[in-house]
Amino acid sequence: MREFVEDSQIVEKKLKKDYLKNFIVLKYSWLEETPAEIADGLLGNSRASLSKYTPQFFEKVKEGALRGVLALVKMKIIKNPEIEKQCEEFMQFVEELKREKFSKKELASREDIDKANKFLDLAIAQLEK
C-alpha cells in the first residue's frame, strides 16, 4: 500500500511539473508584439506565429486550463476550488474572443493579453505549490 501512495505522489508531482513547464513557456516564450511588429523586426516571419495577439496563443492557454488545471482539480491534486471557477471563466472568455474578434480575422487586444497573462500567473502559482 505504501508503494502505491509513493507512486501516486510521484505521478502527481510529474503532472504538476509538466503542466507548470507548459504554462511557463506560454507566459514567457510567446511574444508580446503583434505578428506585424515581429515580421518587421529582426526576428522575421518565422517567429510571427508566436505572438500572444493570435488565436493560437489563446487556444493553447485555454487547452492548458482545460486539460491541465481543471484535470488536476478533478484529481484533487490542486485543492483550490476558486481556480476551477477562474478556469471556466477564462475558457468562456476565449470563446467570446473567437466569436467577436478571431472569426473576423481581428487580433486580440493588449487588454486580452493582460487577462491571459493574469490567468497564466494564477495557474503557475497553483502549480508551484
C-alpha positions as CSV (number, residue, x, y, z in Angstrom):
1,M,0.0,0.0,0.0
2,R,2.8,2.4,0.9
3,E,4.4,1.8,-2.6
4,F,1.1,2.8,-4.2
5,V,0.9,6.1,-2.2
6,E,4.5,6.9,-3.1
7,D,3.9,6.1,-6.8
8,S,0.8,8.3,-6.9
9,Q,2.7,11.1,-5.3
10,I,5.4,10.8,-7.9
11,V,2.8,10.8,-10.6
12,E,1.2,13.9,-9.1
13,K,4.5,15.8,-8.9
14,K,5.3,14.9,-12.5
15,L,1.9,16.0,-13.8
16,K,2.2,19.3,-11.9
17,K,5.8,19.8,-13.2
18,D,4.8,19.1,-16.8
19,Y,1.8,21.5,-16.7
20,L,3.9,24.1,-14.9
21,K,6.5,23.9,-17.7
22,N,3.8,24.3,-20.3
23,F,2.4,27.4,-18.6
24,I,5.8,29.0,-18.2
25,V,6.5,28.5,-21.9
26,L,3.2,30.2,-22.7
27,K,3.9,33.1,-20.4
28,Y,7.5,33.8,-21.3
29,S,8.3,32.3,-24.7
30,W,5.3,33.7,-26.6
31,L,6.0,37.3,-27.8
32,E,4.1,40.4,-26.6
33,E,4.4,42.1,-30.0
34,T,1.9,41.8,-32.8
35,P,2.7,39.5,-35.7
36,A,3.4,42.5,-38.0
37,E,5.8,44.0,-35.5
38,I,7.6,40.7,-35.2
39,A,7.8,40.3,-39.0
40,D,9.1,43.8,-39.4
41,G,11.8,43.4,-36.8
42,L,14.9,41.4,-36.6
43,L,13.1,38.1,-35.8
44,G,11.3,37.9,-39.1
45,N,8.3,35.9,-40.1
46,S,9.4,32.7,-38.5
47,R,8.5,34.0,-35.1
48,A,5.3,35.9,-36.0
49,S,3.2,32.8,-35.2
50,L,4.4,33.1,-31.6
51,S,2.6,36.4,-31.0
52,K,0.3,36.5,-28.0
53,Y,-2.1,38.5,-30.2
54,T,-3.0,35.4,-32.2
55,P,-5.8,32.9,-31.7
56,Q,-3.2,30.2,-31.4
57,F,-1.9,31.6,-28.1
58,F,-5.4,31.8,-26.6
59,E,-6.3,28.3,-27.7
60,K,-3.1,27.0,-26.1
61,V,-3.8,28.7,-22.8
62,K,-7.4,27.5,-22.9
63,E,-6.3,24.0,-23.6
64,G,-3.9,24.2,-20.7
65,A,-6.7,25.4,-18.4
66,L,-9.0,22.6,-19.5
67,R,-6.5,19.7,-19.8
68,G,-4.1,20.9,-17.1
69,V,-5.6,22.8,-14.3
70,L,-9.1,21.5,-14.4
71,A,-7.9,18.0,-14.7
72,L,-5.7,18.4,-11.6
73,V,-8.6,20.0,-9.7
74,K,-10.8,17.0,-10.5
75,M,-8.0,14.6,-9.5
76,K,-7.7,16.6,-6.2
77,I,-4.1,17.4,-6.9
78,I,-4.9,21.1,-6.9
79,K,-7.2,21.8,-3.9
80,N,-8.3,25.3,-4.6
81,P,-12.0,25.5,-5.6
82,E,-11.7,29.1,-6.8
83,I,-9.2,28.1,-9.6
84,E,-11.9,25.9,-11.2
85,K,-14.2,28.9,-11.5
86,Q,-11.4,31.0,-12.9
87,C,-10.6,28.3,-15.5
88,E,-14.2,28.2,-16.6
89,E,-14.4,32.0,-16.8
90,F,-11.2,32.1,-18.9
91,M,-12.4,29.4,-21.2
92,Q,-15.6,31.4,-21.8
93,F,-13.5,34.5,-22.4
94,V,-11.6,32.7,-25.1
95,E,-14.8,31.5,-26.8
96,E,-16.0,35.1,-26.8
97,L,-12.8,36.2,-28.4
98,K,-13.2,33.6,-31.1
99,R,-16.7,34.9,-31.9
100,E,-16.1,38.6,-31.5
101,K,-12.6,39.0,-32.9
102,F,-10.9,35.9,-34.3
103,S,-13.8,35.0,-36.6
104,K,-13.4,38.4,-38.2
105,K,-9.7,37.9,-38.6
106,E,-9.0,40.6,-35.9
107,L,-6.2,40.2,-33.4
108,A,-6.5,40.2,-29.6
109,S,-6.1,43.5,-27.8
110,R,-3.5,44.4,-25.2
111,E,-6.2,44.0,-22.5
112,D,-7.0,40.5,-23.8
113,I,-3.3,39.5,-23.5
114,D,-3.2,41.0,-20.0
115,K,-6.1,38.9,-19.0
116,A,-4.4,35.8,-20.4
117,N,-1.1,36.7,-18.6
118,K,-3.0,37.1,-15.3
119,F,-4.6,33.7,-15.8
120,L,-1.2,32.2,-16.5
121,D,0.2,33.8,-13.4
122,L,-2.6,32.2,-11.3
123,A,-2.1,28.8,-12.9
124,I,1.7,29.0,-12.4
125,A,1.2,29.9,-8.7
126,Q,-1.1,27.0,-8.2
127,L,1.2,24.5,-9.8
128,E,4.2,25.7,-7.9
129,K,2.6,24.8,-4.6
